[in-house]
Amino acid sequence: MTEQTRAKPEIRGVLPVILMPYTEQGALDEEDFLAQTEHMFGVGCDGFVVGQVSEVLRLTHSERLRVAELCAKAAAGRGVSVMSTGAETAEAAIEYSRHAQQAGVDALLVMHPATVALGDEEMLGYYRRVIASVEIPVIVHHAKSLAKIPLSIATQVRLLEEFGEDRVLFKPEAQPTPPRVSLLRDATGGRARIFEGDGGMMLLDCHRRGLVGTIPATEIAEIVVVLWRLLEQGRRAEAERIGHPLSYLMCHMMNSTDYYLSIAKRLLKERGIVKNTLVRGPSRHVLDDETWTEVRHTYDNLLTLAKELSR
């Protein structure tokens, strides 16, 4: 089936990020990759994403190409697949983006270059080239942990005006995130299609400002599915019951990417979704026993709440 004839799912809803699994020998574990996608579809997610917390910057060139193919395979006919294709040059990002499109993914998550501080015109030029090189939608990703200079609202507006809301979506992370969601919404007359991407930490606030979806990670998939549905149904009081402890959990986990991974992969392993907790190095993370005890207690309570509130 060609890209022109293949049915295009709507890019919206709960799209958790895959936590990249590895074998004990350090290779990609395709079985555990697909196990995560099965888990996400099983708990009601609308699709999934390979993003920065997927350790995409630590993958080899051939691994990134293979992961795009796995994305398309796992999502075919079941939901949305989104592949991260950003790179340090537009040329590399275009190559990854075109390959992902050819593989059959539904949308791209494109982060800006991170080694050099880019101004607005350089950012605009980078994104223009990448978006113009493909036909599928592009989610413009401002990564707060890697950006040297925040992507301005004005630049995001220019991209939307040039390519339209069907081609360009947004995952803004510049802090403080909730007010910037409102600024982008207002600057585009409500046309911008915006995703929250802080692990659900600010979802209670951002949702009321206007979102089309949220991008958490695999380990909290069913928690965020319930939270998102409650918010979509206007059940604010019930949403707060699960949203507030979720924010507390994220306060523990989001100290750094590697710290997040050390906790999230352990949660997945203990639930039997992946076989190990390997993070590709070099990395820095120290998970002490007392933190783990508090995290696990909070997480277990959230899973119980999710079951209760999904009835």
C-alpha beads as a LAMMPS data file, in Angstrom:
LAMMPS data file: protein, C-alpha beads

311 atoms
310 bonds

1 atom types
1 bond types

-500.0 500.0 xlo xhi
-500.0 500.0 ylo yhi
-500.0 500.0 zlo zhi

Masses

1 110.0

Atoms # bond

1 1 1 0.000 0.000 0.000
2 1 1 1.437 3.371 -0.937
3 1 1 1.714 6.406 1.301
4 1 1 -0.984 8.068 -0.803
5 1 1 -3.519 5.235 -0.358
6 1 1 -2.691 4.133 3.192
7 1 1 -5.310 5.266 5.716
8 1 1 -3.898 8.037 7.880
9 1 1 -4.867 7.853 11.582
10 1 1 -5.493 11.067 13.464
11 1 1 -2.448 12.202 15.429
12 1 1 -3.934 12.775 18.874
13 1 1 -4.643 11.220 22.277
14 1 1 -2.283 9.302 24.550
15 1 1 0.941 8.373 22.732
16 1 1 3.513 7.024 25.214
17 1 1 7.223 6.860 24.470
18 1 1 8.932 3.484 24.106
19 1 1 11.771 2.873 26.584
20 1 1 14.406 1.339 24.337
21 1 1 15.094 -2.251 25.418
22 1 1 18.405 -4.055 24.997
23 1 1 19.542 -7.651 25.219
24 1 1 22.137 -8.645 27.807
25 1 1 24.689 -8.350 24.984
26 1 1 23.685 -4.725 24.360
27 1 1 21.800 -5.154 21.081
28 1 1 18.275 -3.887 20.444
29 1 1 15.726 -6.249 21.942
30 1 1 13.010 -6.306 19.302
31 1 1 10.880 -8.721 21.315
32 1 1 10.723 -6.339 24.286
33 1 1 10.142 -3.388 21.949
34 1 1 7.045 -5.092 20.581
35 1 1 6.025 -6.180 24.101
36 1 1 5.847 -2.518 25.106
37 1 1 3.658 -1.656 22.139
38 1 1 1.371 -4.586 22.961
39 1 1 1.086 -3.308 26.531
40 1 1 0.236 0.204 25.355
41 1 1 -2.449 -0.880 22.915
42 1 1 -3.768 -3.281 25.544
43 1 1 -4.393 -0.499 28.070
44 1 1 -6.096 1.775 25.560
45 1 1 -3.373 4.041 24.191
46 1 1 -3.955 5.694 20.831
47 1 1 -0.460 4.848 19.615
48 1 1 3.154 5.281 20.640
49 1 1 6.276 7.349 20.061
50 1 1 9.991 6.746 19.779
51 1 1 11.416 9.913 21.335
52 1 1 14.380 11.308 23.199
53 1 1 13.728 9.249 26.331
54 1 1 13.913 6.239 23.994
55 1 1 17.688 6.897 23.986
56 1 1 17.412 7.644 20.282
57 1 1 20.593 9.739 20.369
58 1 1 22.496 6.691 21.648
59 1 1 21.382 4.451 18.814
60 1 1 23.588 3.700 15.846
61 1 1 22.558 4.836 12.384
62 1 1 21.404 1.357 11.397
63 1 1 19.525 0.934 14.674
64 1 1 17.575 4.137 14.096
65 1 1 16.560 2.889 10.672
66 1 1 15.500 -0.474 12.089
67 1 1 13.500 1.110 14.920
68 1 1 11.470 3.116 12.391
69 1 1 10.605 -0.138 10.653
70 1 1 9.601 -1.716 13.973
71 1 1 7.345 1.268 14.686
72 1 1 5.429 0.800 11.467
73 1 1 5.174 -2.954 12.016
74 1 1 3.852 -2.615 15.567
75 1 1 1.250 0.060 14.838
76 1 1 -0.095 -1.088 11.486
77 1 1 -3.877 -0.859 11.613
78 1 1 -3.952 -0.468 15.398
79 1 1 -3.006 3.118 16.144
80 1 1 -0.540 5.929 15.595
81 1 1 3.223 5.429 15.237
82 1 1 5.552 8.406 15.671
83 1 1 9.302 8.203 15.047
84 1 1 11.915 10.664 16.296
85 1 1 14.029 11.796 13.343
86 1 1 15.746 14.960 14.534
87 1 1 19.507 15.271 14.122
88 1 1 22.393 17.714 14.357
89 1 1 22.047 18.678 10.696
90 1 1 19.067 19.123 8.423
91 1 1 20.661 16.669 5.989
92 1 1 20.715 13.871 8.570
93 1 1 17.221 14.700 9.825
94 1 1 15.887 14.600 6.266
95 1 1 17.455 11.192 5.661
96 1 1 15.947 9.751 8.854
97 1 1 12.594 11.391 8.134
98 1 1 12.320 10.103 4.585
99 1 1 13.260 6.599 5.678
100 1 1 10.657 6.634 8.464
101 1 1 7.995 7.808 6.030
102 1 1 8.951 5.095 3.560
103 1 1 8.861 2.503 6.367
104 1 1 5.251 3.457 7.029
105 1 1 5.228 5.480 10.259
106 1 1 2.354 7.911 10.653
107 1 1 4.167 11.006 11.909
108 1 1 7.587 12.317 12.866
109 1 1 8.831 13.851 16.104
110 1 1 11.604 16.232 15.081
111 1 1 13.921 17.726 17.656
112 1 1 16.208 20.630 16.874
113 1 1 20.035 20.357 16.791
114 1 1 21.392 20.390 20.341
115 1 1 25.154 20.907 20.146
116 1 1 24.961 24.482 18.865
117 1 1 22.729 27.276 20.144
118 1 1 20.472 28.165 17.210
119 1 1 18.615 31.439 16.851
120 1 1 15.123 31.777 15.434
121 1 1 16.132 32.055 11.778
122 1 1 18.420 29.022 11.990
123 1 1 15.703 27.017 13.745
124 1 1 13.182 28.105 11.140
125 1 1 15.492 27.089 8.309
126 1 1 16.137 23.667 9.852
127 1 1 12.473 22.883 10.398
128 1 1 11.421 24.216 7.005
129 1 1 13.806 21.871 5.226
130 1 1 12.778 18.811 7.224
131 1 1 9.025 19.426 7.002
132 1 1 9.215 20.140 3.264
133 1 1 11.102 16.883 2.664
134 1 1 8.203 14.631 3.737
135 1 1 4.433 14.373 3.349
136 1 1 3.463 12.978 6.759
137 1 1 2.877 15.247 9.794
138 1 1 5.791 16.573 11.826
139 1 1 5.608 17.256 15.560
140 1 1 8.021 20.105 16.281
141 1 1 9.810 19.077 19.464
142 1 1 11.433 21.622 21.741
143 1 1 13.443 19.485 24.200
144 1 1 13.886 21.498 27.380
145 1 1 16.836 19.391 28.593
146 1 1 18.792 19.857 25.346
147 1 1 17.781 23.227 23.898
148 1 1 20.322 26.015 24.282
149 1 1 17.766 28.695 23.352
150 1 1 13.969 28.225 23.613
151 1 1 12.112 27.990 20.317
152 1 1 10.142 31.222 20.133
153 1 1 6.375 31.353 19.825
154 1 1 6.807 33.553 16.741
155 1 1 8.873 30.887 14.970
156 1 1 6.296 28.219 15.745
157 1 1 3.563 30.483 14.382
158 1 1 5.535 30.982 11.158
159 1 1 5.874 27.221 10.682
160 1 1 2.155 26.724 11.198
161 1 1 1.244 29.505 8.786
162 1 1 3.588 28.143 6.130
163 1 1 2.699 24.440 6.326
164 1 1 -0.741 24.307 7.998
165 1 1 -2.093 22.474 11.020
166 1 1 -2.335 19.134 9.214
167 1 1 1.403 19.127 8.527
168 1 1 2.817 20.708 11.693
169 1 1 2.059 19.894 15.324
170 1 1 3.881 20.979 18.475
171 1 1 5.406 19.487 21.615
172 1 1 6.623 22.557 23.528
173 1 1 8.698 22.000 26.656
174 1 1 10.228 25.429 27.306
175 1 1 9.467 26.367 30.890
176 1 1 7.082 27.335 32.276
177 1 1 5.170 25.013 29.961
178 1 1 1.497 25.785 30.743
179 1 1 1.700 29.533 29.998
180 1 1 3.589 28.818 26.777
181 1 1 0.841 26.435 25.705
182 1 1 -1.596 29.322 26.121
183 1 1 0.684 31.711 24.247
184 1 1 1.002 29.322 21.301
185 1 1 -2.738 28.662 21.325
186 1 1 -3.581 32.353 21.319
187 1 1 -0.923 33.322 18.768
188 1 1 -2.355 30.792 16.304
189 1 1 -6.021 31.500 16.983
190 1 1 -6.427 28.027 18.440
191 1 1 -5.127 26.320 15.289
192 1 1 -1.956 24.872 16.832
193 1 1 -2.267 21.178 17.683
194 1 1 -0.296 20.829 20.890
195 1 1 0.973 17.842 22.890
196 1 1 1.993 17.889 26.547
197 1 1 5.262 16.086 27.116
198 1 1 6.245 16.246 30.790
199 1 1 5.189 12.759 31.833
200 1 1 1.756 14.061 32.724
201 1 1 3.245 16.316 35.383
202 1 1 1.431 19.415 34.104
203 1 1 -1.396 17.674 32.265
204 1 1 -4.100 18.931 34.622
205 1 1 -3.132 22.517 33.830
206 1 1 -2.159 22.135 30.169
207 1 1 -5.281 20.211 29.170
208 1 1 -7.622 23.078 30.005
209 1 1 -5.468 25.397 27.884
210 1 1 -6.026 23.302 24.772
211 1 1 -4.250 20.044 23.881
212 1 1 -4.777 17.376 21.257
213 1 1 -2.769 14.812 23.173
214 1 1 -0.092 13.858 25.634
215 1 1 3.212 12.001 25.292
216 1 1 4.181 10.237 28.550
217 1 1 6.225 6.979 28.637
218 1 1 5.403 3.280 28.685
219 1 1 5.544 2.707 32.436
220 1 1 2.686 5.148 33.153
221 1 1 0.626 4.383 30.043
222 1 1 -2.557 3.139 31.711
223 1 1 -2.366 5.857 34.379
224 1 1 -2.280 8.615 31.775
225 1 1 -4.972 6.942 29.648
226 1 1 -7.361 7.184 32.595
227 1 1 -6.299 10.748 33.421
228 1 1 -6.714 11.862 29.801
229 1 1 -10.167 10.310 29.489
230 1 1 -11.345 11.926 32.727
231 1 1 -10.157 15.315 31.508
232 1 1 -11.750 14.838 28.097
233 1 1 -15.033 13.966 29.834
234 1 1 -14.877 17.032 32.071
235 1 1 -14.521 14.974 35.252
236 1 1 -12.056 17.369 36.850
237 1 1 -12.391 16.287 40.489
238 1 1 -11.691 12.653 39.627
239 1 1 -8.843 13.694 37.335
240 1 1 -7.208 15.561 40.216
241 1 1 -7.266 12.407 42.337
242 1 1 -4.884 10.740 39.897
243 1 1 -3.177 13.806 38.408
244 1 1 -1.765 15.144 41.668
245 1 1 0.023 11.937 42.775
246 1 1 1.235 11.485 39.185
247 1 1 2.885 14.901 39.419
248 1 1 4.552 13.820 42.665
249 1 1 5.854 10.664 40.977
250 1 1 7.305 12.744 38.141
251 1 1 9.047 15.013 40.678
252 1 1 11.056 11.945 41.692
253 1 1 11.673 10.631 38.204
254 1 1 12.430 13.716 36.122
255 1 1 15.711 14.804 37.688
256 1 1 17.541 13.712 34.532
257 1 1 16.919 11.474 31.537
258 1 1 19.112 8.692 32.908
259 1 1 17.518 8.918 36.339
260 1 1 14.114 8.625 34.700
261 1 1 15.228 5.604 32.724
262 1 1 16.697 3.855 35.770
263 1 1 13.325 4.069 37.522
264 1 1 11.022 3.522 34.546
265 1 1 12.845 0.461 33.240
266 1 1 12.860 -1.084 36.709
267 1 1 9.101 -0.567 36.951
268 1 1 8.631 -2.257 33.572
269 1 1 10.903 -5.157 34.511
270 1 1 9.093 -5.793 37.789
271 1 1 5.821 -5.948 35.852
272 1 1 7.292 -8.442 33.376
273 1 1 6.999 -6.126 30.363
274 1 1 10.767 -6.081 29.682
275 1 1 13.509 -8.504 30.689
276 1 1 16.104 -6.121 32.146
277 1 1 16.840 -2.531 33.139
278 1 1 19.808 -1.849 30.860
279 1 1 20.470 1.773 29.905
280 1 1 23.001 2.353 27.134
281 1 1 26.024 4.254 28.424
282 1 1 27.791 6.390 29.109
283 1 1 25.157 7.425 31.620
284 1 1 24.916 8.770 35.133
285 1 1 22.196 7.597 37.436
286 1 1 22.125 6.519 41.058
287 1 1 18.869 5.054 42.343
288 1 1 19.069 4.586 46.093
289 1 1 16.863 2.141 47.965
290 1 1 14.893 4.793 49.850
291 1 1 13.949 6.626 46.663
292 1 1 12.922 3.366 45.040
293 1 1 10.704 2.487 48.013
294 1 1 8.901 5.841 47.787
295 1 1 8.586 5.662 44.005
296 1 1 7.238 2.121 44.030
297 1 1 4.707 2.946 46.753
298 1 1 3.444 5.965 44.794
299 1 1 3.380 4.013 41.532
300 1 1 1.423 1.104 43.007
301 1 1 -1.135 3.517 44.433
302 1 1 -1.483 5.166 41.016
303 1 1 -2.096 1.816 39.319
304 1 1 -4.792 1.047 41.887
305 1 1 -6.375 4.466 41.337
306 1 1 -6.297 3.991 37.571
307 1 1 -8.231 0.739 37.876
308 1 1 -10.754 2.332 40.225
309 1 1 -11.322 5.424 38.081
310 1 1 -11.568 3.507 34.811
311 1 1 -14.807 1.837 35.891

Bonds

1 1 1 2
2 1 2 3
3 1 3 4
4 1 4 5
5 1 5 6
6 1 6 7
7 1 7 8
8 1 8 9
9 1 9 10
10 1 10 11
11 1 11 12
12 1 12 13
13 1 13 14
14 1 14 15
15 1 15 16
16 1 16 17
17 1 17 18
18 1 18 19
19 1 19 20
20 1 20 21
21 1 21 22
22 1 22 23
23 1 23 24
24 1 24 25
25 1 25 26
26 1 26 27
27 1 27 28
28 1 28 29
29 1 29 30
30 1 30 31
31 1 31 32
32 1 32 33
33 1 33 34
34 1 34 35
35 1 35 36
36 1 36 37
37 1 37 38
38 1 38 39
39 1 39 40
40 1 40 41
41 1 41 42
42 1 42 43
43 1 43 44
44 1 44 45
45 1 45 46
46 1 46 47
47 1 47 48
48 1 48 49
49 1 49 50
50 1 50 51
51 1 51 52
52 1 52 53
53 1 53 54
54 1 54 55
55 1 55 56
56 1 56 57
57 1 57 58
58 1 58 59
59 1 59 60
60 1 60 61
61 1 61 62
62 1 62 63
63 1 63 64
64 1 64 65
65 1 65 66
66 1 66 67
67 1 67 68
68 1 68 69
69 1 69 70
70 1 70 71
71 1 71 72
72 1 72 73
73 1 73 74
74 1 74 75
75 1 75 76
76 1 76 77
77 1 77 78
78 1 78 79
79 1 79 80
80 1 80 81
81 1 81 82
82 1 82 83
83 1 83 84
84 1 84 85
85 1 85 86
86 1 86 87
87 1 87 88
88 1 88 89
89 1 89 90
90 1 90 91
91 1 91 92
92 1 92 93
93 1 93 94
94 1 94 95
95 1 95 96
96 1 96 97
97 1 97 98
98 1 98 99
99 1 99 100
100 1 100 101
101 1 101 102
102 1 102 103
103 1 103 104
104 1 104 105
105 1 105 106
106 1 106 107
107 1 107 108
108 1 108 109
109 1 109 110
110 1 110 111
111 1 111 112
112 1 112 113
113 1 113 114
114 1 114 115
115 1 115 116
116 1 116 117
117 1 117 118
118 1 118 119
119 1 119 120
120 1 120 121
121 1 121 122
122 1 122 123
123 1 123 124
124 1 124 125
125 1 125 126
126 1 126 127
127 1 127 128
128 1 128 129
129 1 129 130
130 1 130 131
131 1 131 132
132 1 132 133
133 1 133 134
134 1 134 135
135 1 135 136
136 1 136 137
137 1 137 138
138 1 138 139
139 1 139 140
140 1 140 141
141 1 141 142
142 1 142 143
143 1 143 144
144 1 144 145
145 1 145 146
146 1 146 147
147 1 147 148
148 1 148 149
149 1 149 150
150 1 150 151
151 1 151 152
152 1 152 153
153 1 153 154
154 1 154 155
155 1 155 156
156 1 156 157
157 1 157 158
158 1 158 159
159 1 159 160
160 1 160 161
161 1 161 162
162 1 162 163
163 1 163 164
164 1 164 165
165 1 165 166
166 1 166 167
167 1 167 168
168 1 168 169
169 1 169 170
170 1 170 171
171 1 171 172
172 1 172 173
173 1 173 174
174 1 174 175
175 1 175 176
176 1 176 177
177 1 177 178
178 1 178 179
179 1 179 180
180 1 180 181
181 1 181 182
182 1 182 183
183 1 183 184
184 1 184 185
185 1 185 186
186 1 186 187
187 1 187 188
188 1 188 189
189 1 189 190
190 1 190 191
191 1 191 192
192 1 192 193
193 1 193 194
194 1 194 195
195 1 195 196
196 1 196 197
197 1 197 198
198 1 198 199
199 1 199 200
200 1 200 201
201 1 201 202
202 1 202 203
203 1 203 204
204 1 204 205
205 1 205 206
206 1 206 207
207 1 207 208
208 1 208 209
209 1 209 210
210 1 210 211
211 1 211 212
212 1 212 213
213 1 213 214
214 1 214 215
215 1 215 216
216 1 216 217
217 1 217 218
218 1 218 219
219 1 219 220
220 1 220 221
221 1 221 222
222 1 222 223
223 1 223 224
224 1 224 225
225 1 225 226
226 1 226 227
227 1 227 228
228 1 228 229
229 1 229 230
230 1 230 231
231 1 231 232
232 1 232 233
233 1 233 234
234 1 234 235
235 1 235 236
236 1 236 237
237 1 237 238
238 1 238 239
239 1 239 240
240 1 240 241
241 1 241 242
242 1 242 243
243 1 243 244
244 1 244 245
245 1 245 246
246 1 246 247
247 1 247 248
248 1 248 249
249 1 249 250
250 1 250 251
251 1 251 252
252 1 252 253
253 1 253 254
254 1 254 255
255 1 255 256
256 1 256 257
257 1 257 258
258 1 258 259
259 1 259 260
260 1 260 261
261 1 261 262
262 1 262 263
263 1 263 264
264 1 264 265
265 1 265 266
266 1 266 267
267 1 267 268
268 1 268 269
269 1 269 270
270 1 270 271
271 1 271 272
272 1 272 273
273 1 273 274
274 1 274 275
275 1 275 276
276 1 276 277
277 1 277 278
278 1 278 279
279 1 279 280
280 1 280 281
281 1 281 282
282 1 282 283
283 1 283 284
284 1 284 285
285 1 285 286
286 1 286 287
287 1 287 288
288 1 288 289
289 1 289 290
290 1 290 291
291 1 291 292
292 1 292 293
293 1 293 294
294 1 294 295
295 1 295 296
296 1 296 297
297 1 297 298
298 1 298 299
299 1 299 300
300 1 300 301
301 1 301 302
302 1 302 303
303 1 303 304
304 1 304 305
305 1 305 306
306 1 306 307
307 1 307 308
308 1 308 309
309 1 309 310
310 1 310 311
